[in-house]
């Protein structure tokens, strides 16, 4: 009897719809950013060396890059529409701040990316090699800048800065030019952006290495001509992808660690739930596997299976003996802090009526999925480099198949990372600036709970209908994306016998 009311709850459905569209869209984003950069490097290697290997690699992976880019644009459009539809209260509250970085992203970064990507697609043979090379680099830079501005908006939601709450309008307002500078220099943005950048290189490197190794094992089994193709063409590309994978993996792990240390200070409840810390603890152990949640009283504890002594303290404070905040104590501190915050009490009432824990198991396990798949992918990169050292070729088709399957790991890991980031922020859509709230700074009043951010005028049935339609549509686009990527991966490289800069081949790369 309780299923129907939940199924028609507007806030519940709006959250699901935004989550589904975000995950669908973000599947393409790291590959677009990372593969654009790697394709630009491949073309640079061809431009400098004249080697046909890197020309063919540029064209082959450039084709896959374009397919991914097109689907990423299609899935990203809906996200911005949702702010004014399902989340109008949120848009009204933060529109003065949130709209600025999104506008800059659309007007500067996306136009830069799409304009020069068009020049790159149709410029083969029409412009000089130097101009053509510049166009793919500008397109790659545009995609990176696009991520920067989007992450700037998201980082502000995670940690508001440069703003104040205006009780007369009931809105968050930008604190002048200085406030905008604070928004774009938000400390959360630095680690968030660098983490996403290295994750993108990591994802693209795994993509290039996995596909190339699969082709190595396939070509090496096709006789002498196939072995030459495997050795002379696919092997250097696979090693290039593996190196990018490892550089991206080390960068992702490093930035992720420092980002986690920062989250402990700015969003302690998120990390306490992720690490399974129930009460303030010195030398806290890290729970590798567990179920349940930390209660808000002394009634029990979550079920733990494997723990590592001191590791949670090290991950949080770079010290195995440091004190780590626990869920129950954070809840008490949040209640005391928010009850002394006029902005909160005037809008939401007594803080003691709220549970400030995020959903425990999604936060707990998405963190572990992200970390585990990241390390598995890094091991894959090491195996590829070790297996291809010297004159060796990996010929086992099972190895090639496993390498191809490993391409999915960074996609799943990156999606789990976003699930952790967004679900772990709940029940806030704009997380309070804790230091500002404690110091009675104006920015401390800039906060919003998710349950109050959705569009109250949109009936639950309408949201449910659009949720179903978008899910079916995105599912269809996902199938199309997979079919196209699979088709062109299986098709492999074409090895033209004439100069690619010849005028007769100007549209050879236009599809």
C-alpha positions in Angstrom: 0.0 0.0 0.0 3.0 2.3 0.4 4.4 1.7 -3.1 2.0 4.1 -4.9 2.5 7.2 -2.7 6.3 6.7 -3.0 6.1 6.2 -6.7 4.2 9.5 -7.1 6.3 11.5 -4.7 7.6 14.4 -6.8 10.9 14.9 -4.9 11.7 11.2 -4.9 11.0 11.0 -8.7 12.9 14.2 -9.4 15.9 12.9 -7.6 15.8 9.6 -9.6 15.4 11.4 -12.9 18.3 13.7 -12.2 20.4 10.8 -11.1 19.6 8.6 -14.1 20.3 11.4 -16.6 23.5 12.4 -14.8 24.9 8.8 -14.8 23.9 8.3 -18.5 25.6 11.6 -19.5 28.7 11.1 -17.4 29.4 7.8 -19.0 30.5 9.7 -22.1 32.2 12.7 -20.4 35.5 11.2 -19.2 36.1 9.4 -22.5 35.3 12.6 -24.5 37.8 14.7 -22.4 40.5 12.0 -22.2 40.2 10.7 -25.8 40.2 14.2 -27.3 43.5 14.8 -25.5 45.0 11.4 -26.6 43.9 11.9 -30.2 45.6 15.3 -30.2 48.8 13.7 -28.9 48.5 11.0 -31.5 48.2 13.5 -34.3 51.1 15.5 -32.9 53.2 12.4 -33.0 52.3 11.9 -36.7 52.9 15.6 -37.4 56.4 15.4 -35.9 57.5 11.9 -37.1 55.5 11.4 -40.3 54.8 7.8 -39.1 51.7 6.3 -40.7 51.1 4.4 -37.4 50.1 7.6 -35.7 48.1 8.9 -38.6 46.1 5.7 -38.6 45.7 5.8 -34.9 44.5 9.4 -35.1 41.8 8.5 -37.6 40.7 5.3 -35.9 40.4 6.6 -32.4 39.3 10.0 -33.7 36.2 8.3 -35.2 35.4 6.7 -31.9 35.9 10.0 -30.1 33.4 11.7 -32.4 30.7 9.1 -31.8 31.2 9.5 -28.1 31.1 13.3 -28.3 27.9 13.3 -30.3 26.1 11.0 -27.8 27.5 13.1 -24.9 26.0 16.2 -26.3 22.6 14.5 -26.8 22.5 13.2 -23.2 23.7 16.4 -21.7 21.0 18.7 -23.1 18.3 17.3 -20.7 20.4 18.0 -17.6 20.2 21.8 -17.9 16.5 21.7 -18.7 15.8 19.9 -15.5 17.0 22.8 -13.4 14.1 24.9 -14.6 11.5 22.1 -14.7 11.9 19.6 -11.8 14.2 21.8 -9.6 12.7 25.3 -10.0 13.0 26.1 -6.3 16.6 25.2 -6.4 17.0 27.4 -9.6 15.2 30.3 -7.9 17.4 30.0 -4.8 20.9 29.8 -6.5 20.2 31.1 -10.0 22.3 34.2 -9.5 25.4 32.1 -8.8 24.8 28.8 -10.5 23.8 30.3 -13.8 27.1 32.2 -14.4 29.5 29.2 -14.7 27.0 27.3 -16.8 26.6 30.3 -19.2 30.4 30.7 -19.5 30.6 26.9 -20.2 28.1 27.2 -23.0 29.3 30.4 -24.6 33.0 29.9 -24.3 34.1 26.3 -23.7 31.4 24.4 -25.7 31.5 26.7 -28.7 35.3 26.5 -28.7 35.2 22.7 -28.6 32.4 22.3 -31.2 33.7 24.9 -33.6 37.3 23.6 -33.8 36.0 20.0 -33.8 34.1 20.8 -36.9 37.2 22.3 -38.5 39.1 19.1 -37.6 36.5 16.8 -39.1 36.2 18.6 -42.4 39.7 20.1 -42.5 41.5 17.0 -43.7 43.3 18.1 -46.9 41.6 21.5 -46.9 43.8 23.3 -44.4 47.5 22.9 -43.6 48.7 20.2 -41.3 49.7 22.7 -38.7 46.3 24.4 -38.7 44.6 21.0 -38.7 46.7 19.9 -35.7 45.9 23.2 -33.9 42.1 22.6 -34.4 42.1 19.2 -32.6 44.2 20.7 -29.7 41.7 23.6 -29.4 38.8 21.2 -29.4 40.5 19.1 -26.7 41.2 22.2 -24.6 37.6 23.3 -25.1 36.3 20.0 -23.7 38.7 20.4 -20.7 37.5 24.0 -20.1 33.9 22.8 -20.4 34.5 20.4 -17.5 36.2 23.1 -15.5 33.1 25.4 -15.6 30.6 22.6 -14.9 32.7 21.4 -12.0 32.9 25.0 -10.8 29.1 25.1 -10.5 29.0 21.7 -8.8 31.9 22.6 -6.4 29.9 25.6 -5.3 27.0 23.3 -4.4 29.4 21.2 -2.4 31.0 24.2 -0.6 29.3 27.6 -1.2 31.7 30.6 -1.2 31.5 34.2 -2.3 27.8 34.5 -1.6 25.4 35.5 1.1 21.7 34.8 1.9 19.3 37.7 1.3 16.3 37.2 3.7 14.3 39.8 1.8 14.4 37.8 -1.5 14.9 34.4 0.1 17.8 33.8 -2.4 21.5 33.3 -2.4 23.2 36.3 -4.0 26.7 36.8 -5.4 28.9 39.0 -3.3 30.1 41.3 -6.2 33.1 40.7 -8.3 35.1 39.4 -5.4 32.4 36.8 -4.8 32.7 35.6 -8.4 36.4 35.3 -8.0 35.9 33.2 -4.9 33.5 31.0 -6.8 36.0 30.2 -9.6 38.8 29.8 -7.1 36.8 27.6 -4.7 39.3 25.2 -3.1 36.9 22.3 -3.8 37.1 23.1 -7.5 40.9 22.5 -7.7 40.8 19.0 -6.4 37.5 18.2 -8.2 38.8 19.4 -11.5 42.2 17.7 -11.3 40.6 14.5 -10.2 38.2 14.5 -13.1 40.9 15.4 -15.5 43.2 12.5 -14.5 40.1 10.2 -14.4 39.5 11.2 -18.0 43.1 10.4 -19.0 42.8 7.1 -17.1 39.5 6.2 -18.8 40.8 7.0 -22.3 44.1 5.3 -21.7 42.3 2.1 -20.7 40.1 2.5 -23.8 43.0 2.8 -26.2 45.1 0.1 -24.5 42.3 -2.4 -24.2 41.1 -2.1 -27.8 44.7 -2.2 -29.1 45.6 -5.3 -27.1 42.5 -7.0 -28.3 43.6 -6.2 -31.9 47.1 -7.4 -31.2 45.9 -10.9 -30.1 43.5 -11.0 -33.0 46.1 -9.9 -35.7 49.0 -12.0 -34.3 46.9 -15.2 -34.8 46.3 -14.3 -38.5 49.7 -15.3 -40.0 52.8 -13.4 -40.9 50.9 -10.3 -42.3 48.7 -10.1 -39.2 51.8 -10.4 -37.0 53.4 -7.5 -38.8 50.3 -5.4 -38.2 50.2 -6.4 -34.6 53.9 -5.6 -34.0 54.3 -2.5 -36.1 50.9 -0.8 -35.6 48.9 -2.0 -32.7 51.8 -2.6 -30.3 53.1 1.0 -30.1 49.5 2.2 -29.7 48.8 -0.3 -26.9 51.9 0.8 -25.1 50.9 4.5 -25.6 47.5 3.7 -24.1 49.0 1.8 -21.2 51.3 4.7 -20.3 48.4 7.1 -20.4 46.4 4.7 -18.3 49.1 4.6 -15.6 49.7 8.3 -15.6 46.0 8.9 -15.3 45.7 6.2 -12.7 48.4 7.6 -10.4 47.0 11.1 -10.9 43.5 10.0 -10.1 44.6 8.2 -6.9 46.7 11.1 -5.8 44.1 13.8 -6.4 41.4 11.5 -5.0 43.3 11.1 -1.7 43.7 14.9 -1.2 40.1 15.4 -2.3 39.1 12.9 0.4 41.2 14.8 3.0 39.4 18.0 2.0 35.9 16.3 2.2 36.6 15.2 5.7 36.9 18.9 6.7 34.1 20.3 4.5 31.6 17.4 4.5 32.5 15.2 7.4 29.3 13.2 7.4 29.9 12.0 3.8 33.3 10.5 4.7 32.2 9.2 8.1 29.5 7.2 6.3 31.8 6.1 3.5 34.4 4.9 6.0 31.9 3.4 8.4 33.0 5.5 11.4 30.1 5.7 13.9 31.7 7.7 16.7 34.7 10.0 17.0 37.6 7.6 17.1 41.4 7.9 17.4 43.4 5.6 15.1 40.1 4.6 13.3 40.1 1.4 11.3 38.9 1.3 7.7 36.0 -1.1 7.1 36.7 -3.0 3.8 33.3 -4.7 3.8 30.2 -4.1 5.9 26.5 -3.8 5.9 23.9 -1.7 7.7 24.4 1.8 9.0 25.7 3.7 11.9 22.8 4.5 14.3 22.3 7.9 15.8 22.1 6.4 19.3 24.0 3.8 21.1 21.7 1.0 20.0 24.3 -0.9 17.9 26.8 -0.7 15.1 27.0 -1.7 11.4 28.0 -5.2 10.6 31.7 -5.3 9.7 33.6 -8.2 8.0 37.1 -7.0 7.2 38.8 -4.0 8.9 42.3 -2.4 8.6 43.5 -0.7 11.8 44.4 2.9 11.5 43.8 3.2 7.8 40.7 5.4 8.0 42.7 7.9 10.1 45.5 7.9 7.5 43.1 8.4 4.6 41.4 11.2 6.4 44.3 13.0 8.1 47.5 11.4 6.8 48.1 10.0 10.2 47.4 6.5 11.5 46.6 7.8 15.0 44.5 10.9 14.2 41.0 11.3 15.5 38.3 10.8 12.9 34.8 12.2 13.3 32.0 9.7 13.6 28.4 9.8 12.3 26.7 10.1 15.7 28.9 12.9 16.9 28.7 14.8 13.6 24.9 14.6 13.8 24.9 16.2 17.2 27.3 18.9 16.1 25.3 19.6 13.0 22.1 20.0 15.1 23.7 22.5 17.5 25.3 24.5 14.7 22.2 24.7 12.6 19.9 25.6 15.5 22.2 28.7 15.9 21.9 29.5 12.2 18.9 31.9 11.7 18.9 31.2 8.0 18.3 27.5 8.6 15.8 27.8 11.5 13.7 30.4 9.7 13.2 28.1 6.7 13.4 24.6 8.2 12.7 24.9 11.9 14.4 22.9 14.6 17.4 21.0 13.2 16.9 18.1 15.7 14.0 16.8 13.6 16.3 16.0 10.7 18.6 13.1 10.0 21.7 14.5 8.3 23.1 11.1 7.3 23.2 10.3 3.6 21.9 6.9 2.4 24.5 4.7 4.0 24.9 1.6 1.7 25.0 3.5 -1.6 27.6 6.0 -0.1 29.6 3.2 1.5 29.7 0.8 -1.5 30.0 3.3 -4.3 33.2 4.6 -2.6 34.6 1.0 -2.6 33.6 0.3 -6.2 35.3 3.4 -7.4 38.6 2.6 -5.6 38.6 -1.1 -6.4 38.0 -0.7 -10.1 40.6 2.0 -10.3 43.3 -0.2 -8.9 42.2 -3.2 -11.1 42.6 -1.0 -14.2 46.0 0.2 -13.1 47.1 -3.5 -12.7 45.8 -4.1 -16.2 48.0 -1.3 -17.5 51.1 -2.8 -15.8 50.2 -6.2 -17.3 50.0 -4.8 -20.8 53.4 -3.0 -20.5 55.0 -6.0 -19.0 53.5 -8.4 -21.6 54.6 -6.2 -24.5 58.2 -5.5 -23.4 60.9 -6.0 -25.9 59.8 -8.0 -29.0 57.1 -9.8 -27.2 53.5 -10.0 -28.4 50.6 -11.2 -26.4 48.9 -13.9 -28.6 46.3 -15.4 -26.2 42.9 -14.4 -27.4 41.5 -14.8 -23.9 44.0 -12.1 -22.7 42.7 -9.8 -25.6 39.1 -10.5 -24.6 39.8 -9.7 -20.9 41.6 -6.5 -22.0 38.5 -5.5 -24.0 36.3 -6.1 -21.0 38.6 -4.1 -18.8 37.7 -1.0 -20.9 34.4 -0.9 -18.9 36.0 -0.7 -15.5 36.9 3.0 -15.5 33.4 3.9 -16.8 31.8 2.0 -13.9 34.3 3.4 -11.4 33.8 7.0 -12.6 30.1 6.6 -12.4 30.4 5.2 -8.9 32.5 8.2 -8.0 29.8 10.6 -9.0 27.2 8.5 -7.2 29.3 8.8 -4.1 29.8 12.5 -4.5 26.2 13.3 -5.0 24.4 10.8 -2.8 27.0 11.5 -0.1 26.0 15.1 0.0 22.4 14.4 1.0 20.1 15.5 2.5 21.6 18.8 1.1 21.4 20.0 -2.5 23.5 23.1 -1.3 25.7 21.8 1.5 26.3 24.4 4.2 29.7 26.1 4.5 30.5 24.8 8.0 33.2 27.3 8.8 31.0 30.1 7.7 28.1 28.8 9.8 30.2 28.4 12.9 31.7 31.9 12.5 28.3 33.6 11.7 29.7 34.6 8.3 27.0 35.6 5.8 28.0 32.7 3.6 26.9 30.4 6.4 23.3 31.1 5.6 23.6 29.8 2.0 22.2 26.3 2.3 19.3 24.3 0.9 17.9 20.9 1.7 17.0 18.7 -1.2 13.5 18.0 -0.1 12.8 21.8 -0.4 14.5 22.3 -3.8 12.2 20.4 -6.1 9.4 22.0 -8.1 6.3 21.8 -5.9 4.0 22.7 -8.8 4.9 19.7 -11.0 2.7 16.7 -10.2 4.3 13.4 -9.4 2.5 11.7 -12.3 4.1 14.2 -14.7 7.6 13.6 -13.3 7.0 9.8 -13.4 5.9 10.0 -17.1 9.0 12.0 -18.0 11.2 9.7 -16.0 10.0 6.7 -17.9 10.3 8.4 -21.2 13.8 9.7 -20.5 14.9 6.3 -19.2 13.7 4.6 -22.4 15.2 7.3 -24.6 18.5 7.2 -22.8 18.5 3.5 -22.9 18.0 3.6 -26.7 20.8 6.1 -27.1 23.0 3.9 -25.0 22.3 0.9 -27.3 23.0 3.1 -30.3 26.3 4.3 -28.7 27.4 0.7 -28.0 26.5 -0.6 -31.5 28.3 2.2 -33.2 31.4 1.9 -31.0 31.4 -1.9 -31.4 31.0 -1.6 -35.2 34.0 0.7 -35.7 36.2 -1.1 -33.2 35.6 -4.4 -35.1 36.1 -2.7 -38.4 39.6 -1.7 -37.4 42.0 0.6 -39.2 42.1 1.4 -42.9 45.5 1.7 -44.4 45.3 4.1 -47.4 47.9 3.7 -50.0 48.0 7.4 -50.9 48.9 10.6 -49.1 46.1 11.6 -46.7 46.8 15.3 -47.4 45.9 14.8 -51.1 42.9 16.9 -52.2 41.1 13.7 -53.5 40.8 12.4 -49.9 39.5 15.6 -48.2 36.3 14.0 -47.1 37.7 10.6 -46.2 37.3 11.5 -42.5 34.0 13.2 -42.7 31.1 11.0 -41.5 
